């Protein structure tokens, strides 16, 4: 484990920060501070995290990738589960236990897992550690799920990794009652790719739950639990406590547990599990948290309290209070990985932390993809996520008329999601993405009419038509009237909209 905490000899970015404030003599002092923070700390940021990859330009590579995708699609999808780690454990065994060759940070929770994972990855990379990140689902390309050094692995490497483990996958298939699922094979690929790289640390997001999730063949040195809410209740339980019991399965013997703010009954379950396995616990709001936050151009300016002390003037180019809390959780997780709060009581190097956070991106999470009118994409797909997004939109954008484009999955609490968005949408265009899981557009429209009223609902079965209709509605008050469009309801809807709007 690298020993990077401490002071730095690099120039202090706050020198230029103060100069900009002094130059802003004709502006409100508070606004000057916010503007200065976003300008200086953005320029001090490291290499931005890679965006969503496009299809391979080489026709042969693209063909080979499609063949792999087709083979993976013959397996159980991510919504069909047989709760057990026996198959993935068997695969790890025949592969030589690649997941044991590096330390890991394991992340579970209901909302915020991917953004938190990307922040952890950025911080570790800024401290010169080679990272592997495994997240799901993907926005546009399946290769997004496996990242090395902050970027999705190239299509060629994805294909090679699949071919390398294919014979072992088939060997396990033949010895098990059920074949390995789509997600189990991808998990095996990620763990093998990380070992082959090799990485210094893996950042791993669970697919669903915890104890029987395919990722749970690692022993995470740090276990992170983002906020727990009601989702996948048919598989994980119908109360916060039941869901927490399942997710607590990632907490291993002698690990450090980083807990985001939780419902009381969920926190009790998680703390009990930590005691049972002698894990050390750090809780948001007690041992770490968000001290202060201000809106800044393109994001927010934070003061975070970590396990080792305060980190002032941290620029985060993401919107919303929920992302500030994700940042606090990510920082505490990385501090715990480096032993801050246990072996040492000092902060990590503040300049490196600032540089890392300033470079963070999270595609499909309040992502602006077009202006005039402004089009924002957000992958909120449950009521808690939608509520956080709605609050962030109110805070970060000055829309006078916001049109929603919603395409949701049939197995979600769609009424709760629409109710969370109702106060901020002037009108909503309901649609349907291409997934077999998508809720039928007529069924979605029926729920939307009950929530919004018939006069505020428009139905467009095809997503391209829905986007066009929403843009037209947003422009009704004129080019400079402050109209906008928010596309949401599903990661798949957001990914398809992203492609239609020219991203990736």
Secondary structure, 3 states (H helix, E strand, C coil): CCCCCCCCCCCCHHHHHHHHHHHCCCCCHHHHHHHHHHHHHHHCCCCCCCCCCCCCCCHHHHHHHHHHHHHHHCCCCCCCCCCCCHHHHHHHHHHCCHHHCCEEEEEECCCCHHHHHHHHHHHHHHCCCCEEEECCCCCCCHHHHEEECCEECCHHHHHHHHHHHHHHHHHHHHHCCCCCCHHHHHHHHHHHHHHHHCCCEEEEECCCCCCCCCCCCCCCCEEEECCCCCCCHHHHCCCHHHHHHHHHHHCCCCCEEEECCCCHHHHHHHHHHHHHCCCEEEEECCCEEEEEEEEECCEEEEEEECCCCEEEEEEECCCCHHHHHHHHHHHHHHHHHHCECCCECCCCCHHHHHHHHHCCCCCCCCEEEECCCEEEECCCCCHHHHHHHHHHHHHHCCCCEEEEEECCECCCCHHHHHHHHHCCCCEEEECCCCCCCECCHHHHHHHHHHHHCHHHEEECCCHHHHHHHHHHHHCCCCCCCCEEEEEECCHHHHHHHHHHCCCC
